[in-house]
Amino acid sequence: MAHNAPRLHLISYDIADPRRLTRLHRYLSGVGMPLQYSVFVVELSPRKLARVLKSIEDIIDPRRDDVRVYPFPRNGERIRMGRQSFPEGVFLIGQGCDLLSLAKC
């Protein structure tokens, strides 16, 4: 796989100030898919990841806020249990499927 290929990342946050919380949530809603209110999955190339991290840095207060970014293993096992969190026909991960594909897998 190419070094600059997009990769799935999990971004989670705990923001102390309601204004920064709203700004960060609104920003991440534009670049990723919310899994829960403060957890997003995004597909990012290394260049796009750097831009997203810079934008997050501009929003948060690093002394009071906590943001974590976890890359998914490229070929790692993924397990989902419980209620589907995406609309019908939207899949996060499936063999041979793209991120958030609308096609049946």
HULINNOR-V337850 format. One record per residue. N is the residue number from 0. RES is the residue in three letters. SS is DSSP state (@ for helix, = for strand, . for the rest). BURIAL is + if it has 16 or more other C-alpha atoms within 10 Angstrom, else -. D_LAST is the distance of its C-alpha to the last C-alpha in whole Angstrom. Layout:
# HULINNOR-V337850
n=<N	N>
res=<RES	RES>
ss=<SS	SS>
burial=<BURIAL	BURIAL>
d_last=<D_LAST	D_LAST>
This chain:
# HULINNOR-V337850
n=<0	1	2	3	4	5	6	7	8	9	10	11	12	13	14	15	16	17	18	19	20	21	22	23	24	25	26	27	28	29	30	31	32	33	34	35	36	37	38	39	40	41	42	43	44	45	46	47	48	49	50	51	52	53	54	55	56	57	58	59	60	61	62	63	64	65	66	67	68	69	70	71	72	73	74	75	76	77	78	79	80	81	82	83	84	85	86	87	88	89	90	91	92	93	94	95	96	97	98	99	100	101	102	103	104>
res=<MET	ALA	HIS	ASN	ALA	PRO	ARG	LEU	HIS	LEU	ILE	SER	TYR	ASP	ILE	ALA	ASP	PRO	ARG	ARG	LEU	THR	ARG	LEU	HIS	ARG	TYR	LEU	SER	GLY	VAL	GLY	MET	PRO	LEU	GLN	TYR	SER	VAL	PHE	VAL	VAL	GLU	LEU	SER	PRO	ARG	LYS	LEU	ALA	ARG	VAL	LEU	LYS	SER	ILE	GLU	ASP	ILE	ILE	ASP	PRO	ARG	ARG	ASP	ASP	VAL	ARG	VAL	TYR	PRO	PHE	PRO	ARG	ASN	GLY	GLU	ARG	ILE	ARG	MET	GLY	ARG	GLN	SER	PHE	PRO	GLU	GLY	VAL	PHE	LEU	ILE	GLY	GLN	GLY	CYS	ASP	LEU	LEU	SER	LEU	ALA	LYS	CYS>
ss=<.	.	.	.	.	.	=	=	=	=	=	=	=	=	.	.	.	@	@	@	@	@	@	@	@	@	@	@	@	@	@	.	=	=	=	=	.	.	=	=	=	=	=	=	.	@	@	@	@	@	@	@	@	@	@	@	@	@	@	.	.	.	.	.	.	=	=	=	=	=	=	.	.	.	.	.	.	.	.	.	.	.	.	.	.	.	.	.	.	.	=	.	.	.	.	.	.	.	.	.	=	.	.	.	.>
burial=<-	-	-	-	-	+	+	+	+	+	+	+	+	-	+	-	-	-	-	-	+	-	-	+	+	-	-	+	-	-	-	+	+	+	-	-	-	+	+	+	+	+	+	+	+	-	-	-	+	-	-	+	-	-	-	+	-	-	+	+	-	-	-	-	-	-	+	-	+	-	-	-	-	-	-	-	-	-	-	-	-	-	-	-	-	-	-	-	-	+	+	-	+	-	-	-	-	-	+	+	-	-	-	-	->
d_last=<22	24	26	25	22	20	19	18	21	22	25	27	31	34	36	40	41	39	39	38	35	34	35	32	30	30	29	26	25	25	23	21	19	21	20	23	27	28	24	22	19	20	19	22	24	27	29	27	27	31	31	29	31	35	34	33	36	38	37	38	41	41	43	42	38	35	32	30	27	25	23	20	20	18	17	18	17	15	16	16	18	19	18	15	17	14	15	13	9	10	8	10	9	6	7	7	6	9	11	11	8	9	6	4	0>
